[in-house]
Amino acid sequence: MKDKIHPKYYDGIQVVCSCGNTFTTGSTKKELKVELCSQCHPFFTGERRMLDTTGRVERFKRRYKVKD
């Protein structure tokens, strides 16, 4: 194997969710910010709520110039 081709691995970094939940893990990045975690994701909480999906169809139509 080649030497010095692997990224530096940081052990015990903080992952911060948009809901405020934090936990530690290991990663090749020094800091991670996520939008959803197991504390706020609807699949794990059992809630039925809409995630930020508005505008996806319109964005697709604009991008590929799809006519109705």
C-alpha positions in Angstrom: 0.0 0.0 0.0 1.1 3.6 -0.6 2.2 5.7 2.3 0.5 9.0 3.2 -2.6 8.7 1.0 -5.2 8.2 3.8 -6.9 11.2 5.3 -6.3 12.0 9.0 -8.9 10.3 11.3 -10.2 12.3 14.2 -11.5 10.2 17.1 -14.2 11.6 19.4 -15.5 14.5 17.3 -18.8 16.3 18.1 -21.7 15.9 15.8 -24.3 18.7 16.2 -27.8 18.3 14.9 -30.1 21.2 14.0 -32.5 20.1 16.8 -29.7 20.7 19.4 -28.7 17.1 20.0 -25.0 16.3 20.1 -23.1 13.1 20.2 -19.5 11.9 19.6 -18.2 9.7 16.8 -15.1 9.3 14.7 -14.6 10.9 11.3 -12.1 12.3 8.8 -13.6 15.8 9.4 -13.0 17.8 12.5 -16.6 18.9 12.9 -20.0 17.6 11.6 -23.3 19.4 11.4 -26.4 17.4 10.4 -30.0 18.3 9.8 -31.6 15.2 11.2 -30.6 12.7 13.9 -32.2 9.8 15.6 -33.7 12.1 18.2 -35.6 14.2 15.7 -36.1 12.0 12.6 -39.8 11.1 12.0 -38.9 7.5 11.4 -37.4 7.1 14.9 -39.8 9.4 16.8 -43.0 8.0 15.2 -44.2 11.5 14.3 -45.8 12.3 11.0 -44.5 15.7 9.9 -43.4 17.1 6.6 -39.8 17.7 6.0 -38.5 20.5 3.9 -39.5 19.2 0.5 -41.4 22.1 -0.9 -40.2 23.3 -4.3 -38.5 20.1 -5.4 -40.9 19.5 -8.3 -40.7 23.2 -9.4 -36.9 23.0 -9.2 -36.9 19.9 -11.3 -39.1 21.4 -13.9 -36.9 24.5 -14.1 -33.7 22.6 -14.3 -34.9 20.3 -17.1 -37.4 22.7 -18.6 -40.3 20.2 -18.3 -43.6 21.5 -19.7 -46.9 20.4 -18.2 
